[in-house]
Structure formats: structure tokens, C-alpha cells
Amino acid sequence: MDEKVLHWITVLMGAMTIVVCVCLYFFPDVHAKAVLAAEQQMKEEYTGDNAALVSVSASDVVEQDKGLDAQLEIGLPQSLSEEQIQIENDYVTQTVYIRFAHGVADYFEDYRIRGSSDHIAALSYYKDGEEGVIALSLDQVYELQSKYETGNLYLDFIDPHDIYDKVVVIDAGHGSRAPGAVKNGVSEKSIDLAIVLELKKLFDESDDNIGVYYTRTSDTNPTFDQRVQLANKSHADLFISVHNNSSASGNFTKTSGTQVMYSESDKSELSSKRFAKICLDNVVEKFGSRSIGLLEGDSIYIIRTSEVPVALIEVGFMTNYEELDKLKDPEYQAKAAEGIYQAIMEAFEEGY
């Protein structure tokens, strides 16, 4: 009997090894499909179950006209007032939503769009209740200038670097149903976000001409690809992701301190590694935590796919009782934000 049990355990272990190897081999494809599935789910949640989504190619519906005073002229019902039109620029997905009252059944049949389709990857229209929604999927992150005249909305798409001296993307790790580490009832996602919101206060109060884009400022969970593409498609000068650490076992230990991950494949002079070192030094100095150094991070999706200097900051260990108490403290969170802010300023002084 024992020999039979041992035999079946051996067979089971062998089968599990094969499954793991196969999963690792196909992991990139699995990840890509997972990203696409998550984005499709978000689209469905946004448009609603009853919305009839009509997607078209921009080149098929945009009448090319370079003589306009704006890059795009979007036809709308003549009865609309300016107050009945809302424009949302979703930087994370590079999508502009134009919502207008008294939505029509078939926008592309009834109205025309003129100008240039150069910046538009795709166009779609759907009804959300009584409102009509035009969604413009853009090829990168843009700021908008808009003007409304009866029956027409005029849009210009402006590269952030034409407005700001520098562009930074800040990512608060995890969010929503992805809490990260959870210790003593405290979730990592909440601490990450609290630090980022303190950092946002510093940028909001700053007189520096820096454009800052956030992957989230509430309890949402953008996909990994959306987070890194916000940095890539804004051509950010710096990309920072804020996280907090835990022991490998998840159990409480004496290990504490600050660590920063970087892209080891970035060999440029103003590299990810150099930026990570600046972040580590400033955060450690600001609140006197223990430095546990830099760590190669290309195994992390948002690090290896970042096209800009990136640093993933593990502010502290949630599996250390003393450090967890500090991380929950708003004053400590504010100090962490100050350290990150100083690191960004120092990096810009060095030429990033």
C-alpha cells in the first residue's frame, strides 16, 4: 500500500512539474491575453450592458481637411448648448470621451467629423442612457484644447512636452480587488495610494512647470499594461511606481528597510539604475529607514516594458511590526512622499 501511495505521489509531482514548465513557456502569451481580457471587461463595464457600441476606423469617417483652425471638427446636434457637452480625457487609456445630451441612434450616419485623423487610433460611439458618447482612442497621451460653436466641437491635441518642461508618471501599486500584501487588516494598496496622494499635494503646490500623470488617485486597478503605457505614451522623463514590501513567506519578521527596483537592461547614461539610486538615497534620508539597496527588476512587467527611466520603490516592510505601524502613520507617509519628490527634483537637476 505504501509503495502504491509513493508511486502516485511521484506521478503527481511529475505531472505538476510539466504543467509549471508549460505555463512558464507560454507565460508572455498568457499575460497578453489577460491584459486584453481585462481591458475588454473595463470597456464593457464603462459602456454598460445595453449600450450598442459602434466602432469604426478613423480614416474611414474623418474627412481629411487641413484647412481648419483646429485639428478636428466634430459635428453635434445644433440644439446643444455648451453646458450639455462634457469632455473627459482619460490619460490612463489614452481615450477621449465626448458626452452630449439627447444622443442619436447612429452618430456616424447623421453627423460628420472633419480634420486630421493622424492622432486617432480608433473611433467609437454608443448611447449611455439618453446621452450619446463619442470615444476617441488616441495614439499617445495628449492634452486638449477645445472650443464649441453651434453644431461643432473643435479639438486640438497637444503633446505634453509642448506645455510642460518635464513630464512624470506616478503609479500607486495595486488597487481595487488587487490589495497587495494585507497585514493586521491593513492593505498595501491603501498605503501605496496614501503616499502617492501626499506626493500629489506636493506637485499641486509646486510652482515648477512639471506635468504629472497618475495611474490612479482612487481605489482602481489599471492593468499592468495601462500603467506602463501611460509612461511610454506620454514620453515621460521619469516613471515611479510606489509599493511596499513583505517577507517571502508573508510572515512577520525582523527584516525592515527601503529597497528600489530598476531595469538592468537600461544601459543609457541617465539610466533606470542611476534614477533608482537617487530615489533610494532620498527616501532613506528623509525618514531614516534602513537601506537594503537596489534590486534588478526586469522580471517585473512594468519595469522591463518601460521605455523611460523607471524606479519601483518598496518604501518599507509590512511584515515588520514596527515598520507597519510607521507606514500606517499619515506623517510617515508624507515624509515618504517628500523623499520621492526630492528624488525627482534631484534627477531633473542631473539632466533626466
C-alpha positions in Angstrom: 0.0 0.0 0.0 2.8 2.4 0.9 4.6 1.7 -2.4 1.4 2.5 -4.3 0.9 5.8 -2.5 4.6 6.7 -3.1 4.1 5.8 -6.8 1.1 8.0 -7.3 2.8 10.9 -5.4 5.7 10.6 -7.8 3.4 10.6 -10.8 1.5 13.6 -9.5 4.7 15.6 -8.8 5.9 14.8 -12.3 2.7 16.0 -13.8 2.8 19.2 -11.8 6.3 19.9 -13.0 5.3 19.5 -16.6 2.3 21.9 -16.1 4.5 24.5 -14.5 7.1 24.3 -17.3 4.4 24.6 -19.9 2.9 27.7 -18.2 6.2 29.4 -17.9 7.0 28.7 -21.5 3.7 30.3 -22.7 3.6 33.0 -20.0 4.1 36.0 -22.3 1.2 34.9 -24.4 -1.0 34.2 -21.4 -0.2 37.7 -20.0 -1.0 39.4 -23.3 -4.4 37.6 -23.4 -5.0 38.5 -19.8 -4.3 42.2 -20.4 -6.6 42.2 -23.4 -9.4 40.5 -21.5 -9.1 43.0 -18.6 -9.3 45.9 -21.0 -12.3 44.5 -22.7 -14.0 44.0 -19.3 -13.3 47.6 -18.4 -14.8 48.7 -21.7 -17.9 46.6 -21.1 -18.3 48.0 -17.6 -18.0 51.5 -18.8 -20.4 51.3 -21.7 -23.0 49.2 -19.9 -24.8 46.0 -20.8 -27.4 47.7 -23.0 -25.1 50.1 -24.9 -24.8 49.5 -28.7 -21.1 50.1 -29.3 -20.2 51.0 -32.9 -16.5 51.1 -33.7 -15.1 52.5 -37.0 -11.7 53.2 -38.5 -10.8 56.9 -38.1 -9.5 57.0 -41.7 -12.9 55.8 -42.9 -15.0 58.5 -41.2 -12.8 61.5 -40.8 -13.0 63.8 -43.8 -9.4 65.0 -44.2 -9.3 68.8 -44.1 -6.0 70.5 -43.3 -7.6 74.0 -43.6 -9.4 74.0 -40.3 -8.4 76.2 -37.4 -8.3 73.1 -35.2 -7.1 69.6 -35.8 -10.6 68.1 -35.5 -14.1 69.3 -36.1 -16.8 67.1 -34.6 -20.4 67.6 -35.7 -23.0 67.6 -32.9 -26.8 68.4 -32.7 -27.4 72.1 -33.4 -29.8 72.3 -30.4 -27.0 71.6 -27.9 -25.6 74.3 -25.6 -22.0 74.2 -24.4 -23.2 73.1 -21.0 -24.7 69.9 -22.4 -21.3 68.7 -23.7 -18.8 67.0 -21.4 -15.2 66.1 -22.4 -13.2 63.6 -20.4 -9.6 63.0 -21.2 -8.7 59.5 -19.8 -4.9 59.7 -19.8 -4.5 56.1 -18.5 -6.2 54.6 -21.5 -5.4 57.4 -24.0 -9.1 57.8 -24.7 -11.2 61.0 -25.0 -14.9 60.7 -24.2 -17.3 63.3 -25.6 -20.7 63.0 -23.9 -23.6 65.0 -25.2 -27.3 65.3 -24.3 -30.0 63.8 -26.5 -27.8 61.1 -28.0 -28.7 59.9 -31.5 -29.2 56.3 -32.6 -26.5 56.3 -35.3 -24.0 59.1 -34.9 -21.8 58.2 -37.8 -24.8 58.2 -40.1 -26.1 61.6 -39.0 -23.0 63.7 -38.4 -19.6 64.2 -39.9 -16.1 64.6 -38.5 -13.5 66.7 -40.4 -9.8 67.5 -39.9 -6.9 65.2 -39.4 -7.1 61.5 -38.2 -3.3 61.4 -37.6 -3.6 61.1 -33.8 -6.7 58.9 -33.7 -6.2 55.1 -33.5 -9.9 54.3 -33.4 -13.3 55.8 -33.1 -16.5 54.5 -31.5 -19.9 55.7 -30.5 -22.6 54.4 -28.1 -25.6 55.6 -26.1 -25.4 55.7 -22.3 -29.0 56.3 -21.2 -30.2 59.4 -23.0 -26.6 60.6 -23.7 -24.5 60.0 -26.7 -20.8 59.2 -26.2 -18.1 59.5 -28.8 -14.9 57.8 -27.8 -11.6 58.7 -29.5 -8.7 56.3 -28.9 -5.5 58.2 -29.3 -2.1 57.1 -30.4 -0.4 58.7 -27.3 -1.2 61.0 -24.3 -2.3 64.4 -25.3 -3.6 67.5 -23.6 -6.7 69.0 -25.2 -7.8 72.4 -26.3 -11.5 72.7 -27.1 -13.9 75.2 -28.5 -17.6 74.8 -29.2 -19.6 76.7 -31.8 -23.2 75.8 -32.5 -23.3 72.4 -34.1 -19.5 71.8 -34.0 -16.9 70.9 -31.3 -13.3 71.8 -32.2 -10.4 69.9 -30.7 -6.6 70.3 -30.7 -4.3 67.6 -29.4 -1.2 68.9 -27.7 1.9 67.0 -26.8 2.5 67.4 -23.0 6.1 68.4 -23.7 4.9 71.4 -25.6 3.2 72.6 -22.3 5.5 71.3 -19.6 9.2 71.5 -19.0 9.2 67.9 -17.7 6.7 65.0 -17.5 6.5 62.5 -14.7 4.2 59.4 -14.3 3.4 58.2 -10.8 1.9 54.8 -10.2 0.3 53.7 -6.9 0.7 50.0 -6.8 -2.2 47.5 -6.7 -5.8 48.7 -6.1 -9.4 47.6 -6.1 -9.6 43.8 -6.0 -5.8 43.5 -6.0 -4.9 44.6 -2.5 -1.3 43.6 -2.4 0.0 42.5 1.0 -2.6 42.6 3.8 -1.3 42.7 7.4 -3.3 43.3 10.5 -6.2 44.5 8.5 -4.1 47.0 6.5 -3.7 46.6 2.8 -0.7 47.6 0.7 -2.9 49.2 -1.9 -4.1 51.7 0.7 -0.7 52.7 1.9 0.7 53.0 -1.7 -2.2 55.3 -2.6 -1.9 57.4 0.6 1.8 58.1 -0.2 1.0 59.0 -3.8 -1.8 61.3 -2.7 0.7 63.1 -0.4 3.1 63.3 -3.4 0.3 64.8 -5.5 -0.2 67.5 -2.9 3.5 68.5 -3.2 3.2 68.7 -7.0 -0.1 70.6 -6.9 1.5 73.2 -4.6 4.7 73.4 -6.6 5.5 76.3 -9.0 7.6 74.1 -11.2 6.3 73.6 -14.7 6.0 69.8 -14.4 3.3 67.7 -15.9 2.4 64.8 -13.6 0.1 61.9 -14.6 -1.2 59.4 -12.1 -2.2 55.8 -12.9 -4.7 56.0 -10.1 -5.8 58.5 -7.5 -8.6 56.3 -6.0 -9.2 52.6 -5.4 -9.0 51.5 -9.0 -6.8 48.8 -10.6 -5.4 49.7 -14.1 -3.8 46.8 -15.9 -0.1 46.5 -15.8 0.0 47.4 -19.5 -2.1 50.6 -18.9 0.2 51.7 -16.1 3.4 51.4 -18.2 1.8 52.7 -21.4 0.8 55.9 -19.5 4.6 56.4 -19.1 5.6 55.3 -22.6 2.8 57.1 -24.5 3.4 60.4 -22.6 7.1 60.0 -23.3 7.6 60.7 -19.6 11.0 61.8 -18.4 10.6 59.7 -15.3 8.3 56.8 -14.2 7.9 55.9 -10.5 5.9 53.0 -9.0 5.2 53.1 -5.3 4.9 49.8 -3.4 5.6 48.3 0.0 7.4 45.1 0.7 6.8 41.9 2.6 8.8 38.8 3.6 8.9 35.9 1.1 6.8 33.8 3.5 4.4 36.5 4.3 5.1 36.1 8.0 6.2 38.8 10.3 10.0 39.0 10.6 12.7 41.5 11.8 13.5 42.5 8.2 12.8 46.1 7.5 14.0 48.9 5.3 13.7 50.6 1.9 14.5 48.9 -1.5 14.3 50.2 -5.0 14.0 48.1 -8.2 15.3 49.2 -11.6 15.7 48.0 -15.2 19.0 46.3 -15.6 18.6 46.3 -19.4 18.6 50.1 -19.4 22.3 50.9 -20.2 21.8 54.6 -21.0 23.9 57.3 -19.2 20.8 58.6 -17.4 19.7 55.1 -16.6 17.0 53.4 -14.6 19.6 52.2 -12.1 21.0 55.7 -11.6 17.5 57.1 -11.0 16.7 54.2 -8.6 19.8 55.1 -6.6 18.7 58.7 -6.4 15.2 57.5 -5.1 16.8 55.2 -2.6 19.1 57.8 -1.1 16.4 60.5 -0.8 13.7 58.3 0.7 16.1 56.7 3.2 17.5 60.1 4.2 14.0 61.7 4.6 12.7 59.3 7.3 15.8 57.5 8.4 14.8 54.0 7.3 17.4 51.3 6.6 18.7 51.0 3.1 18.6 47.4 1.8 19.8 48.5 -1.6 18.9 48.2 -5.3 17.4 45.2 -7.0 17.3 44.2 -10.6 13.7 44.3 -11.7 13.3 43.2 -15.4 11.3 40.3 -14.1 8.5 42.8 -13.3 6.3 43.7 -16.3 6.1 47.4 -15.8 9.8 47.7 -15.4 11.0 45.6 -18.4 8.5 47.2 -20.7 9.1 50.8 -19.6 10.7 52.9 -22.4 11.6 55.6 -19.9 13.8 55.7 -16.7 11.8 53.7 -14.1 12.1 53.1 -10.4 9.8 50.8 -8.3 10.2 51.9 -4.7 9.5 49.5 -1.9 9.0 52.0 0.8 9.0 49.6 3.8 8.2 46.1 5.0 4.6 45.5 6.0 5.8 42.2 7.6 7.8 44.1 10.3 5.6 45.2 13.2 7.4 48.4 13.9 7.6 49.4 10.3 4.0 48.6 9.6 3.0 51.0 12.4 5.0 53.7 10.7 3.6 53.0 7.3 0.1 53.5 8.6 1.0 56.9 10.1 0.0 59.8 7.8 3.1 61.8 8.9 5.4 58.9 7.9 3.5 58.7 4.5 4.0 62.4 4.0 7.8 62.0 4.7 8.0 59.2 2.2 6.3 61.4 -0.4 8.8 64.2 0.4 11.7 61.9 -0.2 10.3 60.8 -3.6 9.6 64.4 -4.5 13.2 65.4 -3.7 14.5 62.4 -5.7 12.5 63.6 -8.8 13.9 67.2 -8.4 17.5 65.8 -8.0 17.1 63.6 -11.1 16.0 66.6 -13.1 19.0 68.6 -11.9 21.2 65.7 -13.2 19.7 66.1 -16.6 16.9 63.5 -16.7 
